[in-house]
Amino acid sequence: MRVNLVRQLSLLVCACLLAACASLLESGVPPLSTYTLAPYLHSEPAADTLGGTLAIRVETGPGLDTNRLPTRAPQGVSSFISGARWPDYLPEMSASLLRDAVEHAGIYRRVIAAPIRATFDCLLDLRANEFHTRLGVAGPPESVELGFQGSLSCGEREVAVGLRHSEPVRGQGVTAVIAAHQVAFDALSRSLLHQLQQFLAEADADAGK
């Protein structure tokens, strides 16, 4: 009798554990979905290539070296958008997008990543200080904030580079947040291309004096 009772209790415990596991699978955290941004390829290719080889390096500020999508609440509390990630960590992803945009614009003969040892004429050295979704007081996303600071150096010539854009989130859900990221990154890319062209034009003018 006692053996049967123990066996019944064991079966009951196993059944409860299986039910609990099923409940966790049904109501647990959803799997991460990967979202991508496209490079800005809408600029008119330059009539004349002004630069040689441009190397691009991107680093990140605290909390941004991740493939998750950071959020920032009004109280300054940071978190991540549930169930969403980028295809790569932010430094690699943003550097790749910027390289594609600059290469398409055709203002440099060659655009490469910036390893420790490489031969290049100019170095674009950027640091991402902002790359997050700002939440409203009630919780829903309000805007996407992107910001990069750094420098462009070609030999002894160096200038500061600043890129920043705030884009409202129009709509609901993760897709609306991704769309705002795309618009914001396109704006940053346009600003960068303008600054690169201006830098090269000024360098060319100085060389002609």
Z-matrix of the N, CA and C atoms (Angstrom, degrees):
N
C 1 1.468
C 2 1.523 1 110.80
N 3 1.347 2 114.02 1 -45.83
C 4 1.466 3 117.84 2 -178.23
C 5 1.524 4 110.95 3 -64.94
N 6 1.358 5 116.09 4 -37.43
C 7 1.466 6 119.54 5 179.08
C 8 1.518 7 110.48 6 -62.90
N 9 1.334 8 116.60 7 -42.54
C 10 1.462 9 120.48 8 178.92
C 11 1.521 10 111.42 9 -63.41
N 12 1.343 11 116.40 10 -39.01
C 13 1.462 12 120.26 11 -179.91
C 14 1.527 13 110.67 12 -64.32
N 15 1.328 14 115.75 13 -43.91
C 16 1.473 15 119.86 14 178.71
C 17 1.519 16 110.65 15 -62.44
N 18 1.350 17 115.31 16 -40.53
C 19 1.462 18 119.35 17 -179.53
C 20 1.526 19 110.50 18 -64.76
N 21 1.330 20 116.86 19 -41.20
C 22 1.458 21 120.58 20 179.69
C 23 1.525 22 111.27 21 -64.99
N 24 1.355 23 115.53 22 -40.46
C 25 1.465 24 118.85 23 178.32
C 26 1.526 25 110.89 24 -64.58
N 27 1.336 26 116.35 25 -38.30
C 28 1.462 27 120.46 26 179.36
C 29 1.522 28 110.86 27 -64.22
N 30 1.325 29 115.93 28 -43.69
C 31 1.461 30 119.71 29 178.21
C 32 1.522 31 111.58 30 -63.28
N 33 1.348 32 115.99 31 -37.48
C 34 1.457 33 120.26 32 179.44
C 35 1.524 34 110.75 33 -65.32
N 36 1.334 35 116.42 34 -43.04
C 37 1.471 36 120.54 35 178.50
C 38 1.520 37 110.56 36 -62.44
N 39 1.336 38 117.67 37 -43.88
C 40 1.464 39 121.29 38 179.27
C 41 1.523 40 111.38 39 -61.24
N 42 1.345 41 115.43 40 -41.06
C 43 1.460 42 119.58 41 179.43
C 44 1.521 43 110.97 42 -63.51
N 45 1.340 44 116.02 43 -40.70
C 46 1.470 45 120.12 44 179.16
C 47 1.524 46 111.12 45 -64.87
N 48 1.342 47 116.17 46 -40.43
C 49 1.465 48 120.00 47 179.66
C 50 1.523 49 111.08 48 -65.10
N 51 1.325 50 117.17 49 -41.48
C 52 1.458 51 120.44 50 178.17
C 53 1.519 52 111.30 51 -63.80
N 54 1.322 53 116.75 52 -39.47
C 55 1.462 54 120.72 53 178.52
C 56 1.519 55 110.82 54 -64.90
N 57 1.334 56 115.32 55 -40.21
C 58 1.465 57 119.25 56 179.30
C 59 1.516 58 110.91 57 -64.67
N 60 1.344 59 117.81 58 -41.88
C 61 1.459 60 121.59 59 178.66
C 62 1.520 61 110.94 60 -62.07
N 63 1.343 62 115.83 61 -43.23
C 64 1.462 63 119.57 62 178.94
C 65 1.512 64 110.95 63 -61.72
N 66 1.336 65 116.60 64 -39.69
C 67 1.458 66 120.73 65 179.28
C 68 1.517 67 111.19 66 -63.38
N 69 1.350 68 117.14 67 -40.68
C 70 1.461 69 120.49 68 179.44
C 71 1.518 70 111.30 69 -65.13
N 72 1.332 71 116.84 70 -39.26
C 73 1.452 72 119.97 71 -179.98
C 74 1.517 73 111.59 72 -66.64
N 75 1.315 74 117.05 73 -33.19
C 76 1.457 75 120.87 74 -177.72
C 77 1.521 76 112.07 75 -80.17
N 78 1.336 77 117.35 76 -36.38
C 79 1.463 78 119.45 77 -173.51
C 80 1.518 79 112.72 78 -115.56
N 81 1.340 80 117.33 79 11.34
C 82 1.459 81 119.75 80 -178.05
C 83 1.517 82 112.03 81 -77.75
N 84 1.344 83 115.45 82 -173.72
C 85 1.455 84 121.94 83 180.00
C 86 1.525 85 109.33 84 -66.91
N 87 1.343 86 118.76 85 132.53
C 88 1.459 87 120.52 86 -178.80
C 89 1.526 88 110.89 87 -67.61
N 90 1.333 89 117.69 88 153.51
C 91 1.464 90 119.97 89 177.86
C 92 1.524 91 110.52 90 -64.75
N 93 1.334 92 116.62 91 152.76
C 94 1.454 93 121.09 92 -179.07
C 95 1.526 94 110.59 93 -70.39
N 96 1.327 95 116.39 94 131.58
C 97 1.462 96 122.31 95 173.30
C 98 1.524 97 108.37 96 -101.17
N 99 1.326 98 116.95 97 140.18
C 100 1.460 99 121.78 98 -178.10
C 101 1.522 100 110.14 99 -94.32
N 102 1.319 101 116.11 100 129.68
C 103 1.462 102 122.93 101 178.50
C 104 1.525 103 108.94 102 -118.69
N 105 1.321 104 116.14 103 143.67
C 106 1.459 105 120.45 104 -177.03
C 107 1.526 106 110.93 105 -122.41
N 108 1.325 107 115.62 106 154.43
C 109 1.456 108 122.98 107 170.80
C 110 1.520 109 108.21 108 -110.00
N 111 1.323 110 116.13 109 149.05
C 112 1.464 111 121.05 110 178.97
C 113 1.524 112 109.50 111 -99.30
N 114 1.333 113 117.89 112 145.61
C 115 1.463 114 119.39 113 176.38
C 116 1.524 115 110.90 114 -68.54
N 117 1.324 116 115.63 115 155.38
C 118 1.465 117 120.80 116 179.05
C 119 1.526 118 108.37 117 -80.17
N 120 1.328 119 116.19 118 109.61
C 121 1.462 120 121.71 119 -176.58
C 122 1.520 121 111.60 120 -122.03
N 123 1.328 122 117.00 121 29.46
C 124 1.460 123 120.71 122 -176.02
C 125 1.525 124 112.96 123 -103.84
N 126 1.324 125 117.53 124 2.24
C 127 1.458 126 119.88 125 178.92
C 128 1.524 127 109.83 126 -78.10
N 129 1.332 128 115.54 127 150.28
C 130 1.457 129 120.22 128 175.35
C 131 1.524 130 109.03 129 -74.84
N 132 1.330 131 118.07 130 127.27
C 133 1.470 132 119.52 131 178.67
C 134 1.518 133 111.18 132 -56.36
N 135 1.322 134 116.60 133 139.46
C 136 1.460 135 121.68 134 -177.95
C 137 1.527 136 110.52 135 -63.59
N 138 1.346 137 115.27 136 141.18
C 139 1.461 138 119.55 137 178.66
C 140 1.523 139 110.98 138 -66.44
N 141 1.329 140 116.06 139 -37.86
C 142 1.462 141 121.43 140 179.78
C 143 1.523 142 109.54 141 -126.88
N 144 1.314 143 115.78 142 134.48
C 145 1.459 144 120.49 143 175.20
C 146 1.519 145 108.66 144 -79.76
N 147 1.335 146 116.44 145 120.04
C 148 1.459 147 121.00 146 -174.48
C 149 1.514 148 112.76 147 -97.22
N 150 1.329 149 117.64 148 -28.87
C 151 1.459 150 120.90 149 -174.21
C 152 1.515 151 113.02 150 -108.12
N 153 1.331 152 116.20 151 164.57
C 154 1.454 153 122.10 152 177.33
C 155 1.514 154 111.06 153 -88.54
N 156 1.328 155 116.75 154 -109.38
C 157 1.466 156 121.97 155 179.35
C 158 1.522 157 109.54 156 -105.61
N 159 1.327 158 115.58 157 125.73
C 160 1.465 159 121.91 158 178.10
C 161 1.522 160 109.24 159 -108.48
N 162 1.321 161 116.68 160 126.69
C 163 1.464 162 122.08 161 173.92
C 164 1.524 163 108.85 162 -103.23
N 165 1.316 164 116.51 163 136.33
C 166 1.467 165 121.65 164 -178.21
C 167 1.520 166 109.36 165 -118.59
N 168 1.324 167 114.77 166 128.47
C 169 1.465 168 120.96 167 177.50
C 170 1.524 169 108.42 168 -128.02
N 171 1.323 170 116.53 169 134.00
C 172 1.464 171 121.81 170 178.80
C 173 1.524 172 109.11 171 -126.95
N 174 1.320 173 115.73 172 128.27
C 175 1.457 174 122.44 173 172.32
C 176 1.525 175 107.98 174 -117.92
N 177 1.323 176 116.77 175 174.76
C 178 1.462 177 119.88 176 -177.04
C 179 1.516 178 111.56 177 -130.63
N 180 1.333 179 113.83 178 155.90
C 181 1.446 180 120.37 179 173.08
C 182 1.519 181 110.51 180 -80.42
N 183 1.333 182 117.04 181 -178.78
C 184 1.469 183 121.68 182 -178.02
C 185 1.532 184 112.48 183 -57.00
N 186 1.320 185 115.99 184 134.26
C 187 1.457 186 121.73 185 175.05
C 188 1.513 187 115.40 186 81.77
N 189 1.346 188 117.96 187 -0.52
C 190 1.461 189 120.13 188 -176.40
C 191 1.524 190 113.56 189 -108.27
N 192 1.314 191 118.28 190 -6.53
C 193 1.460 192 120.72 191 178.31
C 194 1.527 193 108.70 192 -82.32
N 195 1.323 194 114.80 193 73.48
C 196 1.460 195 121.81 194 -173.25
C 197 1.520 196 109.06 195 -153.65
N 198 1.328 197 116.63 196 164.13
C 199 1.458 198 120.53 197 172.07
C 200 1.528 199 111.35 198 -102.91
N 201 1.323 200 116.98 199 6.89
C 202 1.464 201 121.91 200 175.12
C 203 1.522 202 110.03 201 -86.75
N 204 1.333 203 117.44 202 167.71
C 205 1.459 204 122.87 203 -179.21
C 206 1.522 205 109.01 204 -103.28
N 207 1.331 206 118.24 205 101.45
C 208 1.465 207 120.92 206 -175.87
C 209 1.528 208 112.39 207 -68.46
N 210 1.325 209 115.01 208 149.88
C 211 1.465 210 122.08 209 173.16
C 212 1.521 211 108.79 210 -125.04
N 213 1.332 212 115.01 211 158.69
C 214 1.458 213 119.67 212 177.15
C 215 1.528 214 108.53 213 -137.95
N 216 1.316 215 116.04 214 122.00
C 217 1.462 216 122.28 215 -179.30
C 218 1.526 217 109.97 216 -84.88
N 219 1.354 218 117.71 217 164.00
C 220 1.468 219 120.32 218 179.13
C 221 1.516 220 113.29 219 -56.70
N 222 1.322 221 118.04 220 -30.07
C 223 1.463 222 121.33 221 179.55
C 224 1.527 223 112.03 222 -81.09
N 225 1.337 224 117.11 223 2.59
C 226 1.454 225 120.75 224 179.91
C 227 1.508 226 114.17 225 87.49
N 228 1.327 227 117.65 226 3.79
C 229 1.464 228 121.71 227 -179.47
C 230 1.530 229 109.37 228 -75.31
N 231 1.322 230 116.89 229 129.03
C 232 1.461 231 122.05 230 -179.07
C 233 1.528 232 110.54 231 -101.96
N 234 1.326 233 115.20 232 144.36
C 235 1.462 234 120.99 233 176.83
C 236 1.525 235 107.58 234 -153.13
N 237 1.338 236 117.28 235 -159.97
C 238 1.453 237 121.80 236 178.65
C 239 1.523 238 109.20 237 -134.91
N 240 1.334 239 116.02 238 152.69
C 241 1.455 240 120.85 239 175.02
C 242 1.529 241 108.53 240 -70.69
N 243 1.305 242 115.92 241 126.76
C 244 1.460 243 121.26 242 -175.48
C 245 1.526 244 111.07 243 -66.62
N 246 1.322 245 115.83 244 134.86
C 247 1.458 246 121.26 245 172.60
C 248 1.512 247 115.74 246 75.51
N 249 1.351 248 118.98 247 15.46
C 250 1.465 249 120.59 248 -177.07
C 251 1.523 250 110.73 249 -132.98
N 252 1.321 251 115.03 250 145.65
C 253 1.464 252 120.31 251 176.14
C 254 1.530 253 109.11 252 -153.07
N 255 1.348 254 115.33 253 160.84
C 256 1.456 255 121.95 254 172.90
C 257 1.530 256 108.98 255 -86.56
N 258 1.331 257 118.22 256 163.39
C 259 1.468 258 119.99 257 179.74
C 260 1.526 259 113.12 258 -71.21
N 261 1.334 260 117.20 259 -16.49
C 262 1.458 261 121.19 260 179.47
C 263 1.521 262 108.28 261 -149.57
N 264 1.314 263 116.34 262 169.98
C 265 1.456 264 119.67 263 176.16
C 266 1.524 265 109.29 264 -66.03
N 267 1.326 266 116.60 265 152.53
C 268 1.458 267 122.04 266 -171.62
C 269 1.529 268 113.90 267 -53.73
N 270 1.340 269 120.82 268 -46.51
C 271 1.471 270 118.65 269 -178.75
C 272 1.527 271 112.66 270 -57.72
N 273 1.332 272 116.79 271 -45.47
C 274 1.460 273 120.53 272 -178.66
C 275 1.526 274 111.41 273 -69.31
N 276 1.326 275 117.30 274 -41.53
C 277 1.455 276 120.67 275 -178.19
C 278 1.521 277 111.48 276 -65.15
N 279 1.327 278 117.34 277 -49.60
C 280 1.461 279 120.39 278 -177.16
C 281 1.526 280 111.38 279 -67.37
N 282 1.331 281 117.71 280 -37.97
C 283 1.465 282 120.04 281 177.81
C 284 1.523 283 110.79 282 -63.09
N 285 1.328 284 117.23 283 -40.83
C 286 1.457 285 121.25 284 178.96
C 287 1.526 286 111.18 285 -64.18
N 288 1.330 287 117.33 286 -43.25
C 289 1.461 288 121.09 287 179.34
C 290 1.521 289 111.28 288 -63.31
N 291 1.322 290 117.15 289 -42.30
C 292 1.465 291 120.70 290 -179.72
C 293 1.525 292 111.23 291 -68.92
N 294 1.313 293 117.42 292 -38.98
C 295 1.471 294 119.96 293 177.44
C 296 1.526 295 110.71 294 -60.41
N 297 1.329 296 116.46 295 -44.51
C 298 1.468 297 119.77 296 -179.74
C 299 1.525 298 110.97 297 -63.08
N 300 1.332 299 117.07 298 -40.50
C 301 1.463 300 120.80 299 -179.13
C 302 1.524 301 111.20 300 -65.72
N 303 1.334 302 116.65 301 -44.92
C 304 1.471 303 120.44 302 -179.21
C 305 1.525 304 110.52 303 -68.48
N 306 1.320 305 116.76 304 -39.96
C 307 1.462 306 120.12 305 179.18
C 308 1.521 307 110.89 306 -62.56
N 309 1.336 308 116.75 307 -41.70
C 310 1.459 309 120.58 308 179.61
C 311 1.523 310 110.96 309 -64.43
N 312 1.319 311 117.21 310 -35.72
C 313 1.466 312 120.54 311 -178.46
C 314 1.523 313 111.68 312 -67.07
N 315 1.328 314 118.07 313 -24.70
C 316 1.454 315 121.17 314 173.37
C 317 1.511 316 115.71 315 75.00
N 318 1.332 317 118.47 316 19.71
C 319 1.463 318 119.79 317 -179.09
C 320 1.525 319 111.70 318 -87.78
N 321 1.325 320 117.16 319 -10.37
C 322 1.465 321 122.54 320 172.76
C 323 1.524 322 108.75 321 -123.78
N 324 1.313 323 115.92 322 146.34
C 325 1.464 324 119.55 323 178.86
C 326 1.525 325 111.46 324 -66.69
N 327 1.329 326 115.33 325 -32.52
C 328 1.468 327 119.84 326 -176.60
C 329 1.515 328 108.74 327 -149.34
N 330 1.332 329 116.13 328 140.40
C 331 1.466 330 122.13 329 178.06
C 332 1.521 331 107.49 330 -127.41
N 333 1.342 332 116.18 331 125.54
C 334 1.460 333 120.39 332 -174.53
C 335 1.526 334 110.27 333 -132.97
N 336 1.331 335 114.99 334 165.80
C 337 1.463 336 120.13 335 169.48
C 338 1.523 337 107.86 336 -73.31
N 339 1.321 338 116.27 337 161.29
C 340 1.462 339 120.62 338 -175.69
C 341 1.518 340 110.73 339 -108.21
N 342 1.338 341 117.93 340 84.71
C 343 1.463 342 119.32 341 172.66
C 344 1.524 343 110.21 342 -73.29
N 345 1.301 344 116.14 343 176.49
C 346 1.463 345 119.52 344 -179.02
C 347 1.521 346 110.82 345 -62.38
N 348 1.328 347 116.88 346 -41.16
C 349 1.461 348 120.91 347 179.64
C 350 1.524 349 109.06 348 -117.24
N 351 1.313 350 115.90 349 114.43
C 352 1.455 351 120.59 350 178.63
C 353 1.519 352 108.26 351 -160.33
N 354 1.320 353 115.89 352 156.13
C 355 1.459 354 121.37 353 176.98
C 356 1.516 355 108.51 354 -101.88
N 357 1.319 356 116.80 355 120.54
C 358 1.457 357 120.96 356 179.54
C 359 1.524 358 109.04 357 -152.04
N 360 1.336 359 114.95 358 161.01
C 361 1.465 360 121.23 359 179.46
C 362 1.520 361 111.73 360 -90.98
N 363 1.328 362 116.20 361 -36.26
C 364 1.463 363 121.23 362 -177.08
C 365 1.528 364 109.24 363 -134.51
N 366 1.325 365 114.91 364 149.53
C 367 1.466 366 120.94 365 178.49
C 368 1.522 367 109.66 366 -125.48
N 369 1.322 368 115.58 367 122.70
C 370 1.460 369 121.82 368 171.85
C 371 1.518 370 107.07 369 -100.06
N 372 1.319 371 115.83 370 109.71
C 373 1.469 372 122.25 371 -174.46
C 374 1.527 373 108.50 372 -112.25
N 375 1.326 374 117.21 373 108.43
C 376 1.463 375 122.02 374 -174.24
C 377 1.526 376 111.51 375 -118.89
N 378 1.323 377 114.17 376 153.93
C 379 1.461 378 121.68 377 175.04
C 380 1.523 379 107.90 378 -130.85
N 381 1.329 380 116.53 379 123.32
C 382 1.465 381 121.40 380 177.71
C 383 1.525 382 109.08 381 -80.96
N 384 1.325 383 116.04 382 113.01
C 385 1.464 384 121.13 383 177.93
C 386 1.524 385 112.36 384 -99.41
N 387 1.325 386 115.97 385 -20.39
C 388 1.470 387 121.37 386 178.90
C 389 1.524 388 108.48 387 -137.10
N 390 1.298 389 116.33 388 131.71
C 391 1.459 390 121.40 389 173.42
C 392 1.522 391 106.70 390 -165.51
N 393 1.329 392 115.28 391 65.96
C 394 1.458 393 119.02 392 -172.65
C 395 1.524 394 111.15 393 -143.14
N 396 1.313 395 114.79 394 166.84
C 397 1.461 396 122.93 395 175.13
C 398 1.520 397 108.39 396 -101.57
N 399 1.331 398 115.93 397 123.70
C 400 1.466 399 120.09 398 179.48
C 401 1.528 400 109.30 399 -87.04
N 402 1.325 401 115.53 400 126.89
C 403 1.460 402 121.20 401 -179.65
C 404 1.518 403 110.62 402 -92.23
N 405 1.338 404 115.73 403 149.17
C 406 1.450 405 120.71 404 176.04
C 407 1.520 406 111.57 405 -80.54
N 408 1.319 407 115.86 406 176.86
C 409 1.462 408 120.84 407 -179.22
C 410 1.522 409 110.72 408 -61.75
N 411 1.336 410 116.44 409 -37.52
C 412 1.464 411 120.44 410 -178.76
C 413 1.528 412 112.60 411 -81.93
N 414 1.315 413 117.63 412 -9.11
C 415 1.461 414 119.50 413 176.77
C 416 1.515 415 116.22 414 118.62
N 417 1.366 416 120.11 415 -40.84
C 418 1.468 417 120.02 416 -176.48
C 419 1.532 418 111.88 417 -64.36
N 420 1.335 419 117.79 418 152.57
C 421 1.466 420 121.12 419 178.33
C 422 1.526 421 111.62 420 -62.99
N 423 1.329 422 115.97 421 137.39
C 424 1.459 423 121.35 422 178.13
C 425 1.521 424 112.44 423 -106.19
N 426 1.331 425 116.48 424 -42.19
C 427 1.462 426 119.47 425 -176.06
C 428 1.520 427 110.53 426 -156.48
N 429 1.316 428 114.32 427 163.51
C 430 1.465 429 122.40 428 173.67
C 431 1.518 430 107.86 429 -109.87
N 432 1.322 431 116.75 430 128.75
C 433 1.465 432 122.51 431 -176.99
C 434 1.529 433 109.06 432 -115.27
N 435 1.333 434 116.49 433 116.50
C 436 1.462 435 121.64 434 177.79
C 437 1.522 436 109.31 435 -121.04
N 438 1.327 437 116.72 436 137.08
C 439 1.456 438 119.84 437 179.52
C 440 1.516 439 112.28 438 -154.89
N 441 1.330 440 116.37 439 133.43
C 442 1.466 441 123.14 440 176.84
C 443 1.523 442 108.87 441 -130.19
N 444 1.311 443 116.00 442 142.40
C 445 1.461 444 122.34 443 173.63
C 446 1.522 445 108.13 444 -129.64
N 447 1.330 446 116.21 445 149.12
C 448 1.455 447 118.35 446 178.27
C 449 1.504 448 111.82 447 173.55
N 450 1.321 449 115.28 448 -150.07
C 451 1.462 450 120.42 449 -176.36
C 452 1.518 451 110.30 450 -148.97
N 453 1.328 452 114.44 451 156.63
C 454 1.459 453 122.88 452 172.84
C 455 1.517 454 106.95 453 -120.65
N 456 1.309 455 116.54 454 121.78
C 457 1.461 456 120.32 455 -178.03
C 458 1.519 457 110.35 456 -127.29
N 459 1.321 458 114.63 457 135.85
C 460 1.462 459 122.60 458 175.30
C 461 1.522 460 106.79 459 -133.11
N 462 1.304 461 115.81 460 101.44
C 463 1.457 462 119.00 461 -175.53
C 464 1.519 463 110.59 462 64.77
N 465 1.331 464 116.36 463 -124.93
C 466 1.459 465 121.01 464 -179.36
C 467 1.524 466 112.35 465 -87.14
N 468 1.310 467 117.35 466 -8.13
C 469 1.464 468 121.32 467 -178.31
C 470 1.530 469 109.38 468 -91.72
N 471 1.332 470 116.62 469 129.76
C 472 1.466 471 121.06 470 -178.39
C 473 1.524 472 109.94 471 -145.75
N 474 1.334 473 115.88 472 138.95
C 475 1.462 474 121.44 473 176.91
C 476 1.523 475 108.81 474 -134.79
N 477 1.324 476 115.68 475 154.90
C 478 1.463 477 121.08 476 176.14
C 479 1.523 478 109.83 477 -78.24
N 480 1.324 479 115.78 478 145.68
C 481 1.463 480 122.36 479 177.62
C 482 1.523 481 108.04 480 -123.62
N 483 1.315 482 116.12 481 127.39
C 484 1.457 483 121.32 482 177.73
C 485 1.517 484 110.62 483 -128.75
N 486 1.317 485 116.70 484 129.00
C 487 1.459 486 122.28 485 179.86
C 488 1.520 487 108.50 486 -131.32
N 489 1.328 488 116.71 487 126.08
C 490 1.460 489 119.20 488 177.03
C 491 1.522 490 109.86 489 -153.99
N 492 1.338 491 115.50 490 141.32
C 493 1.459 492 120.07 491 177.08
C 494 1.522 493 109.33 492 -153.91
N 495 1.325 494 115.53 493 139.02
C 496 1.461 495 123.08 494 174.63
C 497 1.525 496 107.93 495 -117.07
N 498 1.321 497 116.40 496 124.36
C 499 1.459 498 121.07 497 -176.66
C 500 1.528 499 110.37 498 -124.16
N 501 1.355 500 118.15 499 124.39
C 502 1.466 501 120.07 500 177.94
C 503 1.528 502 111.62 501 -62.74
N 504 1.311 503 115.93 502 145.40
C 505 1.465 504 121.24 503 174.80
C 506 1.520 505 107.36 504 -87.34
N 507 1.310 506 116.24 505 115.08
C 508 1.464 507 121.78 506 -177.71
C 509 1.525 508 108.94 507 -104.22
N 510 1.311 509 115.61 508 104.74
C 511 1.454 510 120.01 509 -178.38
C 512 1.515 511 111.40 510 116.77
N 513 1.308 512 115.41 511 -172.06
C 514 1.458 513 121.33 512 -177.18
C 515 1.526 514 110.31 513 -123.48
N 516 1.301 515 115.40 514 158.32
C 517 1.457 516 120.88 515 176.07
C 518 1.516 517 112.99 516 89.47
N 519 1.333 518 114.26 517 173.28
C 520 1.463 519 120.67 518 -176.50
C 521 1.524 520 111.26 519 -65.87
N 522 1.329 521 117.70 520 -35.76
C 523 1.466 522 119.86 521 -178.11
C 524 1.523 523 111.52 522 -61.93
N 525 1.332 524 117.55 523 -34.06
C 526 1.465 525 120.49 524 177.25
C 527 1.524 526 110.85 525 -68.26
N 528 1.324 527 116.35 526 -36.70
C 529 1.469 528 120.68 527 177.36
C 530 1.528 529 110.19 528 -66.65
N 531 1.332 530 117.37 529 -42.17
C 532 1.464 531 121.26 530 179.01
C 533 1.526 532 110.00 531 -64.17
N 534 1.325 533 117.23 532 -41.14
C 535 1.465 534 120.74 533 178.83
C 536 1.524 535 110.99 534 -61.05
N 537 1.332 536 117.01 535 -39.65
C 538 1.465 537 120.56 536 177.64
C 539 1.528 538 110.93 537 -66.66
N 540 1.336 539 117.09 538 -38.83
C 541 1.469 540 120.50 539 174.73
C 542 1.530 541 110.70 540 -59.20
N 543 1.331 542 116.53 541 -41.59
C 544 1.467 543 119.92 542 -178.23
C 545 1.525 544 111.24 543 -64.26
N 546 1.325 545 116.37 544 -46.20
C 547 1.467 546 120.12 545 179.04
C 548 1.526 547 110.51 546 -61.43
N 549 1.329 548 115.99 547 -43.09
C 550 1.464 549 120.33 548 -178.93
C 551 1.525 550 111.20 549 -65.54
N 552 1.331 551 117.63 550 -42.70
C 553 1.466 552 119.49 551 -178.95
C 554 1.522 553 111.12 552 -69.44
N 555 1.325 554 117.63 553 -34.09
C 556 1.465 555 120.47 554 174.28
C 557 1.527 556 110.41 555 -60.73
N 558 1.332 557 116.30 556 -42.18
C 559 1.465 558 120.54 557 179.40
C 560 1.529 559 110.93 558 -63.95
N 561 1.334 560 116.68 559 -41.57
C 562 1.465 561 120.09 560 176.84
C 563 1.526 562 110.80 561 -62.40
N 564 1.314 563 116.88 562 -41.47
C 565 1.465 564 120.75 563 -178.93
C 566 1.521 565 111.05 564 -64.36
N 567 1.326 566 117.08 565 -41.76
C 568 1.466 567 120.10 566 177.85
C 569 1.522 568 110.66 567 -62.36
N 570 1.322 569 116.04 568 -42.87
C 571 1.461 570 120.29 569 178.79
C 572 1.524 571 110.99 570 -62.79
N 573 1.323 572 116.76 571 -42.05
C 574 1.461 573 120.19 572 179.16
C 575 1.520 574 110.97 573 -63.18
N 576 1.320 575 117.81 574 -45.57
C 577 1.462 576 120.75 575 179.97
C 578 1.520 577 110.92 576 -59.94
N 579 1.321 578 116.85 577 -40.56
C 580 1.464 579 120.53 578 178.14
C 581 1.525 580 110.61 579 -62.47
N 582 1.329 581 116.97 580 -44.01
C 583 1.463 582 120.26 581 -179.36
C 584 1.528 583 111.94 582 -67.14
N 585 1.324 584 117.16 583 -37.43
C 586 1.462 585 120.31 584 177.61
C 587 1.525 586 111.18 585 -65.57
N 588 1.327 587 116.27 586 -44.48
C 589 1.461 588 120.03 587 179.54
C 590 1.523 589 111.14 588 -63.93
N 591 1.329 590 116.50 589 -40.64
C 592 1.455 591 120.19 590 178.75
C 593 1.529 592 110.82 591 -64.11
N 594 1.319 593 116.29 592 -42.40
C 595 1.465 594 120.96 593 179.24
C 596 1.527 595 111.03 594 -60.66
N 597 1.325 596 116.82 595 -46.69
C 598 1.455 597 120.76 596 -178.26
C 599 1.521 598 111.73 597 -68.14
N 600 1.339 599 116.43 598 -37.61
C 601 1.462 600 119.61 599 178.45
C 602 1.526 601 111.14 600 -64.57
N 603 1.331 602 116.81 601 -41.62
C 604 1.462 603 120.42 602 178.56
C 605 1.525 604 111.02 603 -66.65
N 606 1.337 605 116.51 604 -39.74
C 607 1.460 606 119.92 605 178.09
C 608 1.521 607 110.73 606 -64.51
N 609 1.334 608 116.80 607 -39.01
C 610 1.460 609 121.07 608 178.97
C 611 1.522 610 110.77 609 -67.24
N 612 1.349 611 115.76 610 -39.08
C 613 1.465 612 119.49 611 178.95
C 614 1.524 613 111.14 612 -66.24
N 615 1.327 614 116.34 613 -40.85
C 616 1.468 615 120.03 614 178.62
C 617 1.528 616 111.04 615 -64.56
N 618 1.327 617 116.03 616 -37.34
C 619 1.465 618 119.50 617 -179.71
C 620 1.519 619 111.63 618 -67.86
N 621 1.347 620 116.50 619 -26.96
C 622 1.458 621 120.15 620 -178.89
C 623 1.509 622 114.34 621 -83.97
N 624 1.337 623 116.64 622 -7.31
C 625 1.467 624 119.57 623 -179.07
C 626 1.530 625 111.35 624 -75.97
